[in-house]
């Protein structure tokens, strides 16, 4: 992964420590900016109420009330939990400019954000997030 400009991550681990903590698929997506296959992720169609956290460091990132059905194959949210929970950077790895979304706490890759697609959401943004990058903590009854 290319370095993030700006603030340094608050959680810093060696690549060996990340590999020991994460499964090979989690490592590939979170630390190497990979992408899981569409429509197979654990949270693609989940309607459970709760908070989604970074699978690498546990930082709270998204709430279920901002999740919506985009039918794109990955979980979609119209806003992060707080403006400083994620950071963004330009990604040109696919031969076009996209906006990559990373956890602000550990700089792990989460997915991408797209705008202007016409979804009926308050922000007109689609945070397209890999299920393997996040973990749902269901709300307590």
Buried (B, 14 or more C-beta within 10 A) or exposed (E): EEEBEEEEBEBEBEEEEBBEBBEEEBBBBBBEBBBBEEEEBEBBEBEEBBBBBBBBBBBBBBBBEBBBEBEBBBBBBBBBBEEEBBBBBEBEEEEEEBBBBBBBBBBBBBBBBBEEEEBEBEEEBBBBBBBBBBBBEEEEE
